[in-house]
Amino acid sequence: MQVLFTFNGPRKWALLNGLWSVVRDHDYRPERIYLLTLERDIIRAEKFRPMIEELTAAHSFKCQVESIIVPKDDFVMVGRIVMEKAAWERSQGNKVALDITPGRKGMVVSALVPCWDAMDHIFYLNIETHSRAQRPYLCIPQQIQHPHDFVEERK
C-alpha cells in the first residue's frame, strides 16, 4: 500500500495541486493520506476530505484520509509524530511518502529533517510564480510547474 503524509497549509490549491502532481507526475496513488493540521485548522482540514476523495476517485483509486492534529509551536513533536506514523506504516510493508508542497515552513522542516531517510519519496511541486499558483493543477501552464521527488533526485 502507498501512504502519503501532507499538510493542511494556508492555501487550498497547494494541497490539492500537490496531491494532483503526486498522482499524475510521479504515478504515486496513496491509499491512505495523513493530513497534518493545527487544531485551529481542523474544520478546514475536514472540508478538504471530500475534495481529496473526489480527486483520487477521478484517477480511479480510493484513499482513506486521516487528519492528525499537530502542536502549533512544538516542531520537534511534529517530526516525532510523522516519524512514529511513518515507522508504523513501513513496519506494515507500506511505501511511505511526504508531500511538502502545501506546508508552512516550520512544519515542513520539522517533518522533513528527522524523516529524510525514512521516506520512500519526498514530493514537492514548485510553481514558478505565485500569481498563478491558486488555480487547479490543469489550469496552470505546465512549463512553469516543476514536480520534484527529492529522494529520487538525491540518488
C-alpha positions in Angstrom: 0.0 0.0 0.0 1.2 3.5 -0.7 0.8 6.1 2.1 1.2 9.9 1.9 1.8 12.5 4.6 0.8 16.0 3.6 -0.1 19.3 5.3 -3.2 21.4 5.7 -1.4 24.6 4.7 -2.7 28.1 4.3 -3.8 27.6 0.7 -6.3 25.1 -0.7 -4.8 24.7 -4.1 -1.3 24.0 -2.7 -2.8 20.9 -1.0 -4.9 19.7 -4.0 -2.3 20.5 -6.7 0.5 18.9 -4.7 -1.6 15.7 -4.5 -2.6 16.0 -8.2 1.1 16.2 -9.0 1.9 13.2 -6.8 -0.6 11.2 -8.8 0.0 12.4 -12.3 3.7 13.3 -12.3 5.0 10.6 -10.1 2.4 7.8 -10.5 2.0 7.5 -6.8 -1.5 6.6 -5.7 -1.8 6.7 -1.9 -4.5 4.6 -0.3 -4.0 6.4 3.0 -3.3 10.1 3.4 -2.3 11.6 6.7 -3.3 15.3 6.7 -1.2 17.1 9.3 -3.1 20.1 10.7 -3.1 22.5 13.5 -6.0 22.3 15.9 -7.3 25.7 14.9 -7.4 24.5 11.2 -9.2 21.1 11.8 -12.5 22.4 10.4 -10.8 23.4 7.2 -9.0 20.1 7.1 -12.3 18.2 7.3 -13.6 20.3 4.4 -10.7 19.1 2.3 -11.5 15.5 2.8 -14.3 15.3 0.1 -12.1 17.2 -2.3 -9.2 14.8 -1.8 -11.6 11.8 -2.2 -13.0 13.3 -5.4 -9.6 13.9 -6.9 -8.4 10.4 -6.1 -11.7 8.9 -7.4 -11.2 10.8 -10.7 -7.9 9.0 -11.0 -9.6 5.6 -10.4 -8.5 4.9 -6.8 -9.8 5.4 -3.4 -8.0 6.7 -0.3 -8.6 7.0 3.3 -7.9 10.5 4.7 -6.9 10.8 8.4 -6.4 14.2 9.9 -3.6 14.4 12.5 -3.6 17.4 14.9 -0.1 18.6 15.5 1.1 21.2 18.0 1.4 24.7 16.9 4.9 25.6 18.0 6.4 22.3 19.1 8.3 21.5 15.8 10.2 18.6 17.4 6.9 17.0 18.3 5.7 17.4 14.7 8.7 15.5 13.5 8.2 12.8 16.1 4.6 12.3 15.2 5.4 11.9 11.5 8.4 9.6 12.3 6.3 7.3 14.5 3.4 7.0 12.0 5.9 6.5 9.1 7.8 3.8 11.0 4.5 2.0 11.8 3.4 2.2 8.2 6.8 0.8 7.0 6.5 -2.0 9.5 3.3 -3.0 7.8 5.2 -3.2 4.5 3.8 0.0 3.1 5.6 2.6 0.9 5.7 6.0 2.7 5.9 9.4 1.1 5.8 13.0 2.3 4.4 15.9 0.1 5.8 19.2 1.4 4.1 21.4 -1.2 1.3 22.8 1.0 3.1 23.1 4.3 4.2 26.0 6.4 8.0 26.2 6.5 8.3 25.3 10.2 6.1 22.3 10.0 7.7 21.1 6.8 11.3 21.4 8.2 10.2 19.7 11.4 8.8 16.7 9.5 11.5 16.7 6.8 14.7 16.7 8.8 14.0 13.6 11.1 12.2 11.7 8.3 14.5 12.3 5.4 15.9 8.7 5.4 12.6 7.1 6.4 10.7 8.2 3.4 10.5 6.4 0.1 9.6 9.7 -1.6 9.6 13.4 -0.7 7.5 15.3 -3.2 7.4 19.0 -3.9 5.6 20.8 -6.7 7.4 24.1 -7.4 5.4 26.6 -9.4 7.5 29.5 -10.7 5.1 32.3 -9.9 2.6 32.7 -7.0 0.2 34.7 -9.2 -0.8 31.5 -11.0 -0.5 29.1 -8.1 -4.0 29.5 -6.8 -5.7 27.6 -9.6 -6.4 24.0 -10.3 -3.3 22.0 -11.5 -4.5 21.6 -15.1 -5.1 25.4 -15.3 -1.5 26.2 -14.5 0.8 26.2 -17.6 2.9 23.0 -17.4 6.1 24.9 -18.3 6.0 26.8 -15.0 5.4 23.7 -12.9 8.3 21.7 -11.7 7.5 18.5 -9.9 10.3 17.0 -7.7 10.9 13.8 -5.8 13.9 14.8 -3.7 14.6 11.2 -2.7 14.9 10.1 -6.3 16.8 13.2 -7.3 19.3 12.6 -4.4 20.1 9.1 -5.9 
